[in-house]
Amino acid sequence: MEIKTLASGSTGNAYLVGDGTTTLLLECGISMRELMRRSRFTLSRVDACLITHEHGDHARAVHDVMARGIPVYCSEGTAAKLGISGAAGCNSKIWHIHRFDIGTIAVLPFSMYHDAAEPLGWLLESVHTGERLVFLTDTSRAEYVFPPLDHILIECNHMGAESMEDTNAYQAQRVIDNHLSLQECIAFLTHQDLRRVQDIRLLHISRRHGDPDAMRRAVAAATGKRIIIAEEEL
């Protein structure tokens, strides 16, 4: 699969994933103008947009995406919060562990733990290449074990409570309750079958509570795999 980061972090998230036949936009958390510019004006090739939850840094351009004729897939809870339930191009009859297909890519949604209406993560499998990709972001924990994966896109937001000493107690607890720490990220990865993994992308790193270089070293040491900091791909 080809993977292109268009945005990653608290100011916006968007990623292109394709298997040579089907192309998906994962999240649309930046303006349509920026989506167009950063994708080098290739959005006409996008078959669908998958949205994990309704927060602006993940769904900012949802109405513009739909206006361009790109179907949007998300949970009913997310659709309701975004005000797109029942709209043409909105596919929200999506539930935890109920597979659906978009072109040559099979999509398996799974529930996440975040302060949103009905957040989801995605396991993608290409029937064209046989590759599997997991996309997991904005969650306090990740307890699933997946079939052998080829690509992993996973949140690694903060370094733990010790990284929030300069943050008020309420905000620090909110981060801990809603975003994946380095420790939880590594715990998830070490429970997976990593033999086929080509690369692991670390997403949504906090500029206040994260340390990209330290995170890269720690995850590489724990997995022995190629680690990519998504934001550095921009």
N, C-alpha and C positions, 0 to 999 in steps of 0.2 A: 504494500500500500504506500501511496505517496501522502505525506503529511506536511502541511504548511501552517505555521502559526501566523495569524493576522493580528492577534492581541492576546495578552495574558497578564492578569493582575487585577487589582481592585478598581482600576479605571476602565476596564473593559476586557472581554474575552471573546475570541472567535478563532476557529481552526478549520481548515479545509482538509478533508480526507477523501482519497479516491483510489479506486482499484483499476483504473484504466478504462472502465466502462461506466461506472456510477460514481458521482461526486457528491459528497455531503458537506454541508456547512454545520459545524458543531458550535452552537451559540452565535448570537448576533449582538454582542454587547458593546458595539461601537456604532457610530453614525453610518448611514448608508454611503455617504461620501467617502468615509475612511475605508469601509468595506470594499468599495469599488477600487480605490487607489491602491490599497495594500494587496488586493487580489490581482492587481494589474488588469482590472476590467474583464475578469473572466467569470463573473457571477452568472452569466448566461449559460454556463456549463453545469451549474449546480442543480441537482435533481431534487433536493429537499434540505430543509434546515431542521436540526434537532435542538431543542431547548431544554435544558435541565430544570430550570426554575425561573421565576418571574422577576428576579432582581435586575435592576437596570444594567449592571455590568455584565449581564448574560443575555439580556433580551431587549436592549435599547432600540434596535432597529426593526423589531418584529413587524410592525405595520408596513414599513417600507419594503421589507423582504416579501411580505405577502402581496403587496401592490405590484411587485415585479413578476408575480406569477409563480413564485417559489413556494411550494407547499411547506407548511410548518407542522412539525410533530412534537407534541408535549403532552403531559398529563392533563386531565380535565381540571384539576385544581389550579395548575399553572395557567391554562387557557382562561379560566374564570377571572383570575387576578389580572391578566393582561387585557381582559375585555375582548377576547377574540373567539369565545365559545360560539359555535354555530356559524362562524364566518366562513365564506368560501376559501378553501385552501388551508383551513385549520383542521388538523387530524388529532383529536384529543381522546379518542376511545383507546387509550393505552394504559396498560396496567402492569404492575410488577410481575416479571417472569412470564409475560405473554408475548411471544415472538411475532414480529411482522417483517415484511420484506419491502425494501425500496430498491428497485432494479436488481442488481446482482449482489446487493448487500443485505444480509439478514440482521435484524436488530432485536436484541433482547434487552428490554428495560429492567432496571432493578432499583429498589427504593434506597434513598439516601437520608441522612440525618442533618437537617438544616432548618433554619427558621424561615421556611417557605411553605406554601400551601401543600404541595405534593411533589417534592423534588425527586428526580430520577438520575441514574447514571446509565451508561449504554455499553453493551457488549456488541461489537460489530464483527461479522464474519463474512468474508467475500467468497461467494461461490465461484468467482472467476479465478482468484489466486489461491484460495484456501487459507488465507491469512486471517488471524483474529486480532482485534484491537479492543482494549478496554479504555473507556473514558470516564473518569471518576473525579469529581471536583465538588467543592463546597459541601463538606460533610465532616462531622466530628469523629467519625469512625468508619472503618471499612472492613467488614468481617466476612466477605464472600471469598470463596475459592473457586476459580474459574478453570475451564479446560486450558490446555497449553496455549499461551499467548505469543504473538509475534511483536506487538507494539503495545506499550503501556503509556497512557497519558494520565497522570495522577497529580492531584493537588499536594503540595508540600508548603503549607502556608507559613508556619511559624516554628520557632525552635523550642517551644514549650513555655511553661509559666515563667521560668527564669528570664525569658526574653522580654517580659512585659513589666519589669520593675518600674519603668517610667510612665506606665499607663494606669489610669484610674481603675479601681477594682471592678466596676460594672463593665467597662469596655473590655478589660482583660478576660473576664469570665465569658462574655459574649463571643470573643474570638475562640476561646477554648471549646465552647459548646457548639460551635458552628463550622469550624475549619480544621483541616487535617494537619496535625503536627508532624515534624520530622520523625519522631518516634513511631507514631501510628502509621505513617507512610512506609517506613522500613518494615514494621510488623506485617503489614499487608503484603508487601513484596516478598518477604521471606516465606510466606505461606503459599506462594504460587509456584507452579511448575515453570521455571524460567529457562529451560533448555533451549527453547526456540526463540526467545526474546532477542530482537535485533537492537532495540533502543528503548529507553525509558525517558519520557519527558516529564520534567517537574514543572507543574503549573501553579499559577496564582500565588506566587511567593510574595509575602508581605514585605513592603519596603521598610517598615518599622520593626517588625518582629522576625524577619527572615534573614538568612545569610546564604546567598546562592552558592558561593564557593565552598563553604562548610557543608552545605546540604549535598552538593555534588560529590564531594569526597566521601561523606558518610554513606550515601546510597550506593556509590560505586564499590566501596569496601564491603558493604553488606551483600551486594548482588553479583559483583564481578562483571557488570554489564556497562554498555555505553550509556552515559547519562547526558541528557541535553537539557539545558535551562531554556524553557520555551521562550521567555522574553528576549533571550539573546539571539533568537532567530529572526527578529524583526528587522 
